[in-house]
Amino acid sequence: MTLHLEDLELELLAPVGRWDVLEAVIAAGADAVYLGGKKFNMRMFRDDYNFTDESLKEAIEYAHSRGVKVYVTMNNLQSDEELAELKDYLLYLNEIGPDSLIIQDLGVLKLARDLGLTVPLHASVMMNTHNLETLQFLKKYGVTRVVLNREIPFAEIRRLRDESGLEMEYFIHGDMCIAQSGQCYASGLLFGQSSNRGRCMKPCRWAYEFVDARSGEVLETKADGPYFLALGDMYVLDHIPELVQSGVCSFKIEGRMREAEYLALIVSAYRQAIDAYLEDPTGYKWDKSLKERIYQNRVRDLTNCYALKHPGPKGIGYTGEREPQFFSTGVREMELTERLVQKDPFAKQVAEEGLQPKPALAVKVGDLEALKLAAEAGADRIYFGGEVPVDKDFTWSRGNIQKALEFLAERGIPGVISTPRITMSREMAEYRMLFRWLESLDTKPAGVMVANPGLLQLAKAETTLPLYGDYSLNIFNSKAAELLKEEGLVQVTAEPESSFARVKQLAADSSLPVEALVHGSLTAMVLEHCLPAALLEGGTRQDICSGPCRSRRFALKDIRGGIREIVIDQYCRNHILLANELCTLPFLASFSKLGLAGFRLELPFSTPKVVSKVVKAYRQALDLLYSGESAEVLKEQAKEFVGSYHKPLGLGAYPRGITGLR
């Protein structure tokens, strides 16, 4: 599509946490502002920030009288209890007339449609929108603008805009996460403070050692400090022409908890640069004084992030010298102790319930040998495919998929094809081809497990197979499950930060069968940033690389001794695992009262030997439990399993879940 600069409608979008900031950023030249109420939004750390219902109305009136738009954030995951309260809040917002609502939760999207809201809906960056098919999915539900994933470069944005017909919003300045938005569970699992609810304790800004995951050897790196994940602040002021021509219509500044003076300076600098370029593009000259103003008042050091190219080690603040606040330091993960094994912490929450129908024992595996051993050990359903560790001499080739399907068909075990959590344009093209091939097979899989809305849209278009929802869809309430049922899913997986009580509620209220993770190495973060390339070679995944990850597995070691393995998949994405593997085996009596359709063993990065051991233990425990075996026998079996396991074990988020819920 031909670009006509004189016809562009661009907006500079500023964050607002308080009234004085509202006045300051509007005076500095903001075309629009985004702000939140006292509840249902991502910035809830301080009581003196955000707006009451009454002051929200006043802020909208104040901005509109000055020709400035107002977007209200409700961009976090909501519980069913919160959705009940949110209904009245949404109707109130619809009445007072902001220019949009920024949302993350699919349940809120469904509720907004059910209520017939007329206020436009914008998809938050936390929806992790990174492919065209997800844009098409959101457009179908009334979304008019998407805050794009921060890993999307300018070169990709215009294509997405032209092919989707949606408005594109993009972060251009401020604090950035190194992990994929909406797919970082580290803080929620470690602290009960979820990044999906704006309460992140930032374990990405801890000090680490880089170690060999198997030997524990501390490795020498090219970094000049231990803060290996501390991404710098986004900054594109030096690239205004590229920004203006990118296809982005709204240039978003981060910082709803920042002060008025700081934000006014940033808004003013970008305002001057954008106006100067639009007024005289061929005569535009970069203004060094604008950069100096920002640079002298910067919080962290500055990086273009992924806007122009992969930032690599140059984007990381390894020394930590400019980190303004460390929200936490290395902590020990909650461990599964002998005392916990003896005393079930969940028993009181289900004391009156009897055993529910026996759940299917589902297993996610990473190779053909593990699949066969899982089947022989008693798995009822097996997921395979998706991400594959590059340090394994294995891929899910067509030949291996066919072997797996034929093997499972002979034994009457359903085999479901799993998909990656992140699928950029290249991967979507690959999965389109895969889905078409699966549809042509005589021995078809029992379904496809979709990991993001784009893959759901693609799988529906290319196959007739049943569709399962992976945990990365972040299903946290029954409204979200209801929306996905409308889309044709046959099952959803509970969001991994959910507490035991939250999973119980979801299983009871969901219109779809619910599966939950009960064992496995949980992925806390997914990164486009390649740690081995950056730390060992000073490069990026896009540079020529010697491939140290192909023969060796690495890990991050925190100051408390926790070893978090880094699994690198076939797309060079880094999956940082929790130090302690989830294990609910001692508490299956309680979990079997939740009404879950499936117990899932998440073992795609485990060895076949470990897969066999885990599946056998859970199969035996479930069968004994449903045959009426005594609690003491089950407890002894679990005690033996825990005592002989090769890794530290934990309980994930189940004991406490996410705090701050209503």
C-alpha positions as CSV (number, residue, x, y, z in Angstrom):
1,M,0.0,0.0,0.0
2,T,1.4,3.4,-1.0
3,L,2.2,5.6,1.9
4,H,1.1,9.3,1.9
5,L,2.7,11.1,4.8
6,E,0.3,14.0,4.5
7,D,-2.7,11.7,5.1
8,L,-1.3,9.9,8.2
9,E,-3.4,10.2,11.4
10,L,-0.8,9.7,14.2
11,E,-1.2,10.0,17.9
12,L,1.3,10.4,20.7
13,L,-0.1,8.4,23.6
14,A,1.1,9.2,27.2
15,P,0.6,7.4,30.5
16,V,-1.2,9.0,33.4
17,G,-1.3,7.9,37.0
18,R,-2.4,11.1,38.7
19,W,-4.2,14.3,37.9
20,D,-1.0,16.5,37.9
21,V,0.5,14.1,35.3
22,L,-2.7,14.4,33.2
23,E,-2.3,18.1,33.1
24,A,1.4,18.0,32.4
25,V,1.4,15.5,29.5
26,I,-1.5,17.2,27.8
27,A,0.3,20.5,28.1
28,A,3.4,18.8,26.6
29,G,1.6,17.7,23.5
30,A,0.0,14.3,24.1
31,D,-2.8,13.5,21.6
32,A,-4.2,10.8,23.9
33,V,-3.7,9.4,27.4
34,Y,-4.2,6.1,29.0
35,L,-5.1,5.7,32.7
36,G,-6.7,3.3,35.1
37,G,-9.3,3.2,37.8
38,K,-8.7,2.1,41.4
39,K,-9.4,-1.5,40.4
40,F,-9.2,-3.9,37.5
41,N,-5.9,-2.5,36.1
42,M,-2.3,-3.4,35.9
43,R,-0.7,-0.7,38.1
44,M,-2.0,-1.2,41.7
45,F,1.2,-0.9,43.8
46,R,0.5,2.6,45.2
47,D,-2.8,4.0,46.7
48,D,-2.0,7.5,45.6
49,Y,-2.1,6.6,41.9
50,N,-5.0,5.7,39.6
51,F,-8.5,7.3,39.5
52,T,-11.7,6.9,41.4
53,D,-14.9,6.4,39.4
54,E,-15.8,10.1,39.9
55,S,-12.3,11.4,38.9
56,L,-12.3,9.1,35.9
57,K,-15.3,11.0,34.6
58,E,-13.6,14.3,35.4
59,A,-10.4,13.3,33.6
60,I,-12.3,12.3,30.5
61,E,-14.2,15.6,30.5
62,Y,-10.9,17.5,31.1
63,A,-9.1,15.7,28.2
64,H,-12.0,15.9,25.8
65,S,-12.4,19.6,26.3
66,R,-8.8,19.9,25.1
67,G,-9.2,17.6,22.1
68,V,-7.3,14.7,23.8
69,K,-8.5,11.1,23.8
70,V,-8.7,8.9,26.9
71,Y,-8.2,5.2,27.0
72,V,-9.1,3.3,30.3
73,T,-7.0,0.3,31.2
74,M,-8.5,-2.9,32.6
75,N,-5.7,-5.0,31.2
76,N,-5.3,-7.8,33.7
77,L,-6.7,-11.3,34.2
78,Q,-9.9,-11.3,36.2
79,S,-11.5,-14.0,38.4
80,D,-15.1,-14.9,38.1
81,E,-15.8,-13.0,41.3
82,E,-14.2,-9.9,39.8
83,L,-16.2,-10.3,36.5
84,A,-19.4,-10.1,38.5
85,E,-18.3,-6.7,39.9
86,L,-16.7,-5.7,36.6
87,K,-20.1,-5.8,34.8
88,D,-21.3,-2.6,36.6
89,Y,-18.0,-1.0,36.1
90,L,-18.0,-1.6,32.4
91,L,-21.5,-0.2,32.1
92,Y,-20.4,2.9,34.0
93,L,-17.4,3.4,31.7
94,N,-19.7,3.0,28.7
95,E,-21.8,5.8,30.1
96,I,-19.0,8.3,30.8
97,G,-17.5,7.8,27.4
98,P,-13.8,7.1,27.3
99,D,-12.4,6.6,23.8
100,S,-11.5,3.0,24.4
101,L,-11.0,0.3,27.0
102,I,-7.7,-1.6,26.9
103,I,-8.2,-5.3,27.9
104,Q,-6.2,-8.5,28.2
105,D,-8.7,-11.1,29.5
106,L,-10.7,-13.1,26.9
107,G,-13.4,-13.2,29.6
108,V,-13.7,-9.4,29.6
109,L,-13.8,-9.5,25.8
110,K,-16.8,-11.9,26.0
111,L,-18.5,-9.8,28.8
112,A,-18.1,-6.6,26.9
113,R,-19.8,-8.1,23.8
114,D,-22.6,-9.7,25.9
115,L,-23.3,-6.3,27.5
116,G,-23.4,-4.6,24.1
117,L,-20.8,-1.9,25.0
118,T,-20.4,0.8,22.4
119,V,-17.0,2.0,23.7
120,P,-14.2,0.7,21.4
121,L,-12.0,-2.1,22.6
122,H,-8.2,-2.2,22.3
123,A,-6.2,-5.4,22.9
124,S,-3.5,-5.0,25.5
125,V,0.1,-5.9,24.8
126,M,-0.5,-8.6,27.4
127,M,-2.6,-10.5,24.9
128,N,0.7,-11.3,23.2
129,T,-0.4,-10.4,19.7
130,H,2.3,-11.5,17.3
131,N,0.7,-12.9,14.2
132,L,-2.0,-12.0,11.6
133,E,-4.4,-14.7,12.6
134,T,-4.6,-13.5,16.2
135,L,-5.4,-10.0,14.8
136,Q,-8.2,-11.6,12.8
137,F,-9.5,-13.4,15.8
138,L,-9.6,-10.2,17.9
139,K,-11.2,-8.2,15.1
140,K,-14.0,-10.8,15.0
141,Y,-14.8,-9.9,18.6
142,G,-15.0,-6.2,18.1
143,V,-11.4,-5.1,18.8
144,T,-10.5,-2.1,16.8
145,R,-6.8,-1.6,17.8
146,V,-4.1,-3.9,19.1
147,V,-1.1,-3.0,21.2
148,L,1.4,-5.1,19.4
149,N,3.9,-7.4,21.0
150,R,7.2,-5.6,21.8
151,E,9.2,-8.2,19.8
152,I,7.5,-7.2,16.5
153,P,9.9,-5.1,14.4
154,F,8.8,-2.0,12.3
155,A,9.4,-4.1,9.2
156,E,6.6,-6.5,10.1
157,I,4.1,-3.9,11.5
158,R,2.9,-2.4,8.2
159,R,2.1,-5.8,6.7
160,L,0.1,-6.7,9.8
161,R,-1.8,-3.5,9.6
162,D,-2.6,-3.7,5.9
163,E,-3.7,-7.3,6.0
164,S,-5.8,-7.0,9.2
165,G,-7.3,-3.6,8.8
166,L,-6.8,-2.9,12.5
167,E,-5.1,0.0,14.1
168,M,-1.6,-0.7,15.5
169,E,-0.3,0.7,18.8
170,Y,3.3,0.2,19.8
171,F,5.5,1.0,22.8
172,I,8.1,3.5,21.8
173,H,9.7,4.6,25.1
174,G,10.1,3.3,28.7
175,D,10.4,0.2,30.8
176,M,10.3,-3.0,28.8
177,C,10.0,-6.7,29.8
178,I,12.6,-9.1,28.4
179,A,10.0,-11.9,28.4
180,Q,7.1,-12.4,26.0
181,S,4.1,-10.4,27.2
182,G,1.4,-12.4,28.9
183,Q,3.6,-15.4,28.9
184,C,5.8,-14.6,31.9
185,Y,4.7,-16.6,35.0
186,A,7.9,-16.2,37.0
187,S,6.6,-13.6,39.5
188,G,3.2,-15.2,39.9
189,L,4.7,-18.7,40.6
190,L,7.5,-17.4,42.9
191,F,5.6,-14.7,44.9
192,G,1.9,-14.9,44.1
193,Q,2.4,-11.5,42.5
194,S,1.5,-11.9,38.8
195,S,2.8,-9.8,35.9
196,N,-0.6,-10.7,34.4
197,R,-2.2,-8.6,37.1
198,G,0.4,-5.8,37.2
199,R,2.2,-6.9,40.4
200,C,5.4,-8.2,38.9
201,M,8.3,-8.5,41.4
202,K,10.7,-8.6,38.5
203,P,12.9,-11.7,38.9
204,C,14.2,-10.8,35.5
205,R,16.3,-8.1,37.3
206,W,18.0,-10.5,39.7
207,A,21.7,-11.2,39.7
208,Y,22.5,-14.6,38.2
209,E,25.4,-16.9,37.4
210,F,25.5,-18.7,34.1
211,V,26.1,-22.4,34.6
212,D,26.1,-25.7,33.0
213,A,22.8,-27.2,33.9
214,R,24.1,-30.7,34.3
215,S,27.4,-30.2,36.0
216,G,26.7,-27.0,37.8
217,E,30.0,-25.5,36.6
218,V,29.9,-21.7,36.6
219,L,30.8,-20.4,33.1
220,E,32.8,-17.4,32.2
221,T,30.7,-14.9,30.2
222,K,31.4,-11.7,28.1
223,A,29.0,-9.7,30.3
224,D,30.4,-7.1,32.6
225,G,27.9,-7.8,35.4
226,P,25.5,-10.5,36.7
227,Y,22.1,-8.9,35.6
228,F,21.7,-11.1,32.5
229,L,18.0,-10.3,31.9
230,A,17.9,-6.6,32.8
231,L,16.7,-5.1,29.5
232,G,17.2,-1.4,29.1
233,D,14.5,1.2,28.5
234,M,12.9,1.5,25.0
235,Y,13.9,4.5,23.0
236,V,13.3,5.3,19.3
237,L,13.7,9.1,19.2
238,D,16.7,8.6,16.9
239,H,14.5,6.9,14.3
240,I,11.4,9.1,13.9
241,P,11.2,8.6,10.1
242,E,11.1,4.8,10.5
243,L,8.6,5.1,13.3
244,V,6.2,7.4,11.4
245,Q,6.4,5.1,8.3
246,S,6.1,1.8,10.3
247,G,2.3,1.5,10.1
248,V,1.9,2.3,13.7
249,C,-0.9,4.9,14.4
250,S,-0.4,5.3,18.1
251,F,3.1,5.9,19.6
252,K,2.8,4.7,23.2
253,I,5.0,5.9,26.1
254,E,5.3,3.6,29.1
255,G,5.2,4.9,32.7
256,R,1.9,5.1,34.5
257,M,3.8,5.2,37.8
258,R,6.1,8.0,36.7
259,E,6.1,11.6,37.8
260,A,4.8,14.6,35.8
261,E,8.1,16.3,35.1
262,Y,9.7,13.1,33.8
263,L,6.8,12.3,31.5
264,A,6.3,15.8,30.2
265,L,9.9,15.9,29.1
266,I,9.6,12.7,27.1
267,V,6.2,13.7,25.6
268,S,7.6,17.1,24.6
269,A,10.7,15.6,22.9
270,Y,8.8,13.1,20.8
271,R,6.1,15.7,20.0
272,Q,8.8,18.1,18.6
273,A,10.5,15.4,16.6
274,I,7.3,13.9,15.1
275,D,5.9,17.3,14.2
276,A,9.2,18.4,12.6
277,Y,9.3,15.3,10.4
278,L,5.7,15.5,9.3
279,E,6.1,19.2,8.5
280,D,9.1,18.7,6.2
281,P,10.1,15.1,5.8
282,T,12.8,15.7,3.2
283,G,14.3,18.5,5.2
284,Y,14.1,16.7,8.6
285,K,17.2,16.7,10.7
286,W,17.8,14.8,13.9
287,D,17.9,17.1,16.8
288,K,20.7,16.2,19.1
289,S,19.4,18.4,21.9
290,L,16.2,16.4,22.2
291,K,18.2,13.2,22.8
292,E,20.4,14.9,25.3
293,R,17.4,16.0,27.3
294,I,16.1,12.5,27.5
295,Y,19.5,10.9,28.0
296,Q,20.3,13.1,31.0
297,N,17.0,12.2,32.6
298,R,16.9,8.6,31.6
299,V,16.1,5.9,34.2
300,R,18.0,3.0,32.7
301,D,20.3,3.0,29.7
302,L,18.5,3.1,26.4
303,T,17.8,0.5,23.7
304,N,15.7,0.3,20.5
305,C,14.6,-3.2,21.7
306,Y,13.3,-5.1,18.7
307,A,11.9,-2.1,16.7
308,L,14.8,-2.1,14.2
309,K,16.8,-5.3,14.8
310,H,17.5,-7.8,17.6
311,P,19.1,-5.8,20.4
312,G,21.3,-8.6,21.8
313,P,23.7,-7.9,24.6
314,K,23.8,-4.2,23.8
315,G,20.2,-4.0,25.1
316,I,21.0,-5.4,28.5
317,G,22.1,-3.4,31.6
318,Y,24.5,-6.1,32.9
319,T,26.0,-4.0,35.7
320,G,22.7,-3.1,37.4
321,E,24.1,0.4,38.1
322,R,21.2,2.2,36.6
323,E,18.4,-0.1,37.9
324,P,16.1,2.3,39.8
325,Q,14.5,-0.3,42.1
326,F,15.0,-3.9,42.8
327,F,11.6,-5.2,43.7
328,S,13.0,-8.5,44.9
329,T,16.2,-10.6,45.0
330,G,16.7,-14.3,44.5
331,V,14.3,-16.4,46.7
332,R,14.0,-20.0,47.4
333,E,11.1,-21.6,45.7
334,M,8.5,-23.4,47.9
335,E,9.7,-27.0,48.3
336,L,7.8,-30.2,48.7
337,T,9.0,-31.3,52.1
338,E,8.4,-34.5,54.1
339,R,6.1,-32.5,56.4
340,L,4.0,-31.4,53.5
341,V,3.8,-34.9,52.1
342,Q,2.5,-36.0,55.5
343,K,0.0,-33.2,55.9
344,D,-2.1,-32.4,52.8
345,P,-2.4,-28.5,52.7
346,F,-5.4,-28.8,50.3
347,A,-7.5,-31.3,52.3
348,K,-9.6,-28.7,54.1
349,Q,-10.6,-27.0,50.8
350,V,-12.4,-30.2,49.6
351,A,-13.1,-32.0,52.8
352,E,-16.8,-32.5,52.1
353,E,-16.5,-33.4,48.4
354,G,-16.2,-37.0,47.3
355,L,-14.0,-38.2,44.5
356,Q,-15.2,-36.8,41.1
357,P,-15.2,-38.9,37.9
358,K,-11.7,-40.2,37.3
359,P,-9.7,-37.7,35.3
360,A,-7.8,-38.6,32.2
361,L,-4.0,-38.8,32.8
362,A,-2.6,-36.7,30.0
363,V,1.2,-36.4,29.3
364,K,3.1,-33.9,27.2
365,V,6.3,-35.5,25.8
366,G,9.2,-34.3,23.8
367,D,10.3,-37.2,21.6
368,L,9.2,-40.5,20.2
369,E,10.9,-42.7,22.8
370,A,9.3,-40.7,25.6
371,L,5.9,-41.0,23.9
372,K,6.2,-44.8,23.7
373,L,7.3,-45.1,27.3
374,A,4.4,-42.8,28.5
375,A,1.9,-45.0,26.6
376,E,3.4,-48.2,28.1
377,A,3.3,-46.6,31.6
378,G,-0.4,-45.9,31.4
379,A,-1.1,-42.5,29.9
380,D,-4.7,-41.9,28.8
381,R,-3.8,-39.1,26.3
382,I,-0.5,-37.9,24.9
383,Y,0.4,-34.5,23.6
384,F,3.4,-34.2,21.4
385,G,4.9,-31.6,19.0
386,G,5.5,-27.9,19.5
387,E,8.8,-26.8,20.9
388,V,11.7,-29.2,20.8
389,P,15.0,-28.6,22.7
390,V,17.9,-28.2,20.3
391,D,20.2,-30.2,22.6
392,K,18.1,-33.3,21.7
393,D,19.0,-35.2,18.5
394,F,15.4,-35.3,17.6
395,T,12.7,-33.4,15.7
396,W,9.0,-33.9,15.2
397,S,9.4,-34.6,11.5
398,R,6.5,-35.9,9.4
399,G,8.0,-39.4,9.7
400,N,8.2,-39.3,13.5
401,I,4.7,-37.8,13.8
402,Q,3.4,-40.7,11.6
403,K,5.2,-43.3,13.7
404,A,3.8,-41.7,16.9
405,L,0.2,-41.7,15.5
406,E,0.4,-45.3,14.3
407,F,1.9,-46.5,17.6
408,L,-0.8,-44.8,19.6
409,A,-3.6,-45.9,17.3
410,E,-2.6,-49.5,17.8
411,R,-3.0,-49.1,21.5
412,G,-6.2,-47.0,21.4
413,I,-4.5,-44.0,23.0
414,P,-5.5,-40.5,21.7
415,G,-2.5,-38.5,20.4
416,V,-2.9,-34.7,20.2
417,I,-0.6,-32.5,18.3
418,S,0.7,-29.6,20.5
419,T,1.9,-26.2,19.2
420,P,4.4,-23.5,20.3
421,R,3.3,-20.7,22.6
422,I,4.8,-18.1,20.3
423,T,4.3,-18.3,16.5
424,M,5.5,-15.4,14.4
425,S,4.8,-15.2,10.7
426,R,7.4,-17.8,9.8
427,E,6.1,-20.4,12.2
428,M,2.5,-19.7,11.2
429,A,3.4,-20.6,7.7
430,E,5.0,-23.8,8.9
431,Y,2.0,-24.8,11.0
432,R,-0.4,-24.0,8.1
433,M,1.5,-26.6,6.1
434,L,1.5,-29.0,9.0
435,F,-2.2,-28.8,9.7
436,R,-3.0,-29.4,6.0
437,W,-0.8,-32.4,6.0
438,L,-2.4,-33.8,9.2
439,E,-5.8,-33.4,7.6
440,S,-4.6,-35.6,4.7
441,L,-3.5,-38.5,6.8
442,D,-5.3,-41.8,7.1
443,T,-4.3,-42.1,10.7
444,K,-5.1,-38.7,12.1
445,P,-4.3,-37.3,15.5
446,A,-7.2,-37.0,18.1
447,G,-6.9,-33.3,18.0
448,V,-4.7,-30.2,18.0
449,M,-3.8,-28.3,21.2
450,V,-3.6,-24.6,20.3
451,A,-1.4,-22.3,22.3
452,N,-2.5,-18.9,21.1
453,P,-5.6,-17.4,19.5
454,G,-3.9,-17.2,16.1
455,L,-3.2,-20.9,16.1
456,L,-6.8,-21.5,17.0
457,Q,-7.9,-19.4,14.1
458,L,-5.5,-21.3,11.8
459,A,-6.3,-24.8,13.0
460,K,-10.1,-24.1,12.5
461,A,-9.4,-23.0,8.9
462,E,-7.1,-25.9,8.0
463,T,-8.4,-28.9,9.9
464,T,-11.5,-30.7,11.1
465,L,-9.7,-32.0,14.2
466,P,-11.0,-31.4,17.7
467,L,-9.2,-28.4,19.3
468,Y,-7.8,-28.3,22.9
469,G,-6.7,-25.1,24.6
470,D,-3.2,-24.9,26.1
471,Y,-2.4,-23.1,29.4
472,S,-0.8,-20.2,27.5
473,L,-4.3,-19.0,26.5
474,N,-4.4,-17.8,30.1
475,I,-7.9,-19.1,31.0
476,F,-8.6,-17.6,34.4
477,N,-12.4,-17.4,34.4
478,S,-15.5,-19.2,33.1
479,K,-16.3,-16.4,30.7
480,A,-13.0,-16.9,28.8
481,A,-13.9,-20.6,28.6
482,E,-17.3,-19.8,27.3
483,L,-15.8,-17.7,24.5
484,L,-13.5,-20.5,23.5
485,K,-16.3,-23.0,23.5
486,E,-18.0,-20.7,21.0
487,E,-14.8,-21.0,18.9
488,G,-15.0,-24.8,18.9
489,L,-12.6,-25.8,21.7
490,V,-13.4,-29.1,23.4
491,Q,-11.2,-28.5,26.5
492,V,-9.2,-25.8,28.2
493,T,-6.2,-25.8,30.5
494,A,-6.2,-23.8,33.7
495,E,-3.7,-20.8,33.8
496,P,-0.6,-22.0,35.7
497,E,-0.7,-19.2,38.3
498,S,-4.1,-20.4,39.6
499,S,-4.4,-21.5,43.1
500,F,-6.0,-24.8,44.1
501,A,-9.2,-22.9,45.0
502,R,-9.2,-21.0,41.7
503,V,-8.9,-24.2,39.7
504,K,-11.8,-25.6,41.8
505,Q,-13.9,-22.6,40.9
506,L,-13.0,-22.7,37.2
507,A,-13.8,-26.5,37.0
508,A,-17.2,-25.9,38.6
509,D,-18.2,-22.9,36.5
510,S,-16.6,-23.6,33.1
511,S,-18.8,-24.7,30.2
512,L,-15.8,-26.7,28.9
513,P,-13.9,-29.5,30.5
514,V,-10.9,-28.2,32.4
515,E,-7.5,-29.8,32.6
516,A,-4.8,-28.7,35.0
517,L,-1.0,-29.1,35.3
518,V,-0.2,-31.5,38.1
519,H,3.5,-32.3,37.5
520,G,6.4,-31.0,35.5
521,S,9.0,-28.4,34.8
522,L,7.1,-25.2,34.4
523,T,8.3,-22.5,32.0
524,A,8.5,-19.2,33.9
525,M,9.6,-17.0,31.0
526,V,9.9,-17.2,27.2
527,L,12.5,-15.0,25.6
528,E,13.4,-13.9,22.1
529,H,16.8,-13.0,23.6
530,C,19.3,-15.8,23.4
531,L,21.3,-16.1,26.6
532,P,24.1,-18.4,25.3
533,A,24.6,-16.3,22.2
534,A,24.7,-13.1,24.2
535,L,26.7,-14.3,27.2
536,L,29.2,-16.7,25.5
537,E,29.7,-15.0,22.1
538,G,28.5,-11.4,22.5
539,G,25.9,-11.8,19.7
540,T,22.3,-12.5,19.0
541,R,20.2,-15.4,17.6
542,Q,20.4,-13.6,14.2
543,D,24.2,-13.6,14.1
544,I,26.4,-16.4,12.9
545,C,26.6,-18.6,15.9
546,S,28.7,-21.6,16.9
547,G,25.6,-23.2,18.4
548,P,26.8,-24.0,22.0
549,C,23.2,-24.8,22.9
550,R,23.2,-27.8,20.5
551,S,25.3,-30.0,22.7
552,R,25.0,-28.5,26.1
553,R,22.1,-27.3,28.4
554,F,22.7,-24.1,30.3
555,A,21.0,-22.6,33.4
556,L,20.7,-19.5,35.5
557,K,21.8,-19.8,39.1
558,D,20.4,-17.3,41.5
559,I,21.9,-16.0,44.8
560,R,20.0,-18.7,46.8
561,G,21.4,-21.5,44.7
562,G,18.2,-22.1,42.6
563,I,19.1,-23.6,39.2
564,R,16.7,-22.5,36.5
565,E,17.4,-24.5,33.3
566,I,17.3,-22.7,29.9
567,V,15.7,-24.8,27.3
568,I,16.3,-23.5,23.8
569,D,13.8,-24.6,21.1
570,Q,14.1,-25.0,17.4
571,Y,13.3,-21.3,16.9
572,C,16.1,-20.2,19.2
573,R,13.6,-19.1,21.9
574,N,14.8,-19.4,25.4
575,H,12.5,-21.1,27.9
576,I,13.6,-20.4,31.5
577,L,12.2,-23.1,33.8
578,L,11.4,-23.0,37.5
579,A,14.1,-24.4,39.7
580,N,11.7,-26.8,41.4
581,E,9.5,-29.2,39.4
582,L,5.8,-29.2,40.1
583,C,4.6,-32.3,41.9
584,T,1.1,-32.9,43.3
585,L,1.4,-36.7,43.7
586,P,1.1,-36.7,47.5
587,F,-2.2,-34.8,47.2
588,L,-4.0,-36.6,44.4
589,A,-6.8,-37.4,46.8
590,S,-7.6,-33.7,47.1
591,F,-7.0,-32.9,43.5
592,S,-9.3,-35.7,42.5
593,K,-12.2,-33.8,44.2
594,L,-11.8,-30.7,42.0
595,G,-13.9,-32.0,39.1
596,L,-11.1,-31.8,36.6
597,A,-11.4,-33.6,33.3
598,G,-7.7,-34.2,33.1
599,F,-4.5,-34.3,35.1
600,R,-1.6,-33.2,32.9
601,L,2.0,-34.2,33.3
602,E,4.1,-31.5,31.6
603,L,7.2,-33.3,30.5
604,P,8.3,-32.1,27.1
605,F,11.8,-31.3,28.3
606,S,12.3,-34.4,30.4
607,T,14.2,-37.5,29.4
608,P,12.3,-40.7,28.4
609,K,13.5,-42.4,31.6
610,V,12.0,-39.6,33.8
611,V,8.8,-39.6,31.7
612,S,8.4,-43.3,32.3
613,K,9.0,-42.9,36.1
614,V,6.5,-40.0,36.5
615,V,3.7,-41.5,34.4
616,K,4.0,-44.9,36.3
617,A,3.8,-43.1,39.7
618,Y,0.7,-41.1,38.8
619,R,-1.0,-44.0,37.0
620,Q,-0.5,-46.2,40.0
621,A,-1.6,-43.6,42.5
622,L,-4.8,-42.7,40.5
623,D,-5.7,-46.4,40.1
624,L,-5.1,-47.1,43.8
625,L,-7.1,-44.0,44.8
626,Y,-10.1,-44.9,42.7
627,S,-10.0,-48.5,43.9
628,G,-10.5,-47.3,47.5
629,E,-6.9,-47.9,48.7
630,S,-6.1,-46.4,52.1
631,A,-4.6,-43.0,52.4
632,E,-1.5,-44.4,54.2
633,V,-0.6,-46.6,51.2
634,L,-0.8,-43.7,48.9
635,K,1.2,-41.5,51.2
636,E,4.0,-44.1,51.4
637,Q,4.1,-44.4,47.7
638,A,4.3,-40.6,47.3
639,K,7.0,-40.3,50.0
640,E,9.2,-42.9,48.2
641,F,8.7,-41.1,44.8
642,V,9.6,-37.7,46.3
643,G,12.6,-39.0,48.1
644,S,14.1,-40.6,45.0
645,Y,13.4,-37.8,42.5
646,H,16.4,-36.3,40.7
647,K,15.3,-32.7,41.0
648,P,13.9,-30.5,43.8
649,L,10.1,-30.6,43.8
650,G,7.6,-27.9,44.6
651,L,3.9,-27.0,44.4
652,G,3.9,-24.2,41.9
653,A,1.1,-21.6,42.6
654,Y,-1.4,-24.1,44.1
655,P,-0.9,-23.2,47.8
656,R,-1.5,-19.5,47.3
657,G,-2.1,-18.6,43.7
658,I,-2.2,-14.9,42.8
659,T,-2.7,-12.5,45.6
660,G,-4.9,-9.4,45.4
661,L,-8.0,-11.2,44.0
662,R,-11.5,-10.2,44.9
